[in-house]
Amino acid sequence: MRQKFNSQGSLFVPVGRNSIVKELKEISQILDANPRLMVLVFEDLVRVSRSDTGRRGLSAEQVLRCAVLKQYRQLTYEELAFHLEDSDAFRNFSRLEMGQYPCKSVLQENIKAIREETWEAIHGEILGYAKQEQIEMGRVVRVDSTAVETDIHHPTDSTLLVDGIRIITRWLTEGKQLLPITRYEFSDHQRGW
């Protein structure tokens, strides 16, 4: 795939009749107009960079653009890797070089390296840009978050009930310590949990 650049040196995203391609072009222009976003992402990537691999990794711009694609199209990492390999529009938007096909684990590792504080700063920069360009005043914004795996137990009915009993018992026990002295009685129904 041969990549084309416009007169400003930015990668040209082809304008098609497809609404997704048109939206990607608009998003790309916004990202190009805000180079500080790449600096924010770069700082996070440098924090967690690895020196034990021989390959050149994704640039901060590529990571940010892949993260935007993932959220924009609500893709899993596996689906994102597939679309980046299969779609010229997605590859051009992500500014991937010829022969650069990141796998799902590389995408996940890089995108997860972007900290919550960085996402907040990115959102702030975009809102500031939108306000400056009079696109949006930024009074109300809906933000989706990326779900990440955690080591909590699967919420079955019985485990939710046990958690509820444990927390209520803790609150009632702590309430007995308050002043003025509380006048309620309760039974601890925990069974060695």
C-alpha positions, 0 to 999 in steps of 0.5 A: 500500500502506497501512502500519500501525503498532502501539501502540509506533509500530513498523511492524506486520508482519501475522501470517499462516499462512505460516511465513516471515511468522511468522519475519519478525515474530520477526526484526523484533521482535529488530531493534526490540529492538536499536536500536544495530544501526541506529546501527552501520549508519548510521555505515557509510552516512554514511562512503560517502554521496553528495551528487550524487543528488537522491533521499532514500536508504534509511535505516540501518534499511531497509538493515539489514532488506534485508540481513537479507532477502537473507541470510535468503532467500539472494537475489541483489540482483536477486531482492531488488529483485523481492521488495521490489516484489512482496511486501507481507510483504517490504516491511513487514519492510523498512519501505519507504514507499509508492512506494519501490522500490529497484533492485538497484544501490541495494540492492547499493551500500547493503548493501556499504557495511556493513563487515566490522567492523560485521557482527561488531559486529551479530552480537555485539549479537544474541548478547548480546541472545539471551543476555540474553533466554535464547534462546541461549547463543552457544557455537556460531554458524554465520555465512554471508557475502556473496560479493562479486565480485573480480578473480581469474582463473577457476580452470582446472586449468592455472592452479591448477597454475601457482599451486601450482608458483609457491607451492611454488617460493617456499616452497622458495626461502625455506626455503634461507634458514633456519638451520640450513642446509637440505639439499635440492635442487630445480629451479625449474620456472617458465617465466617466469610 
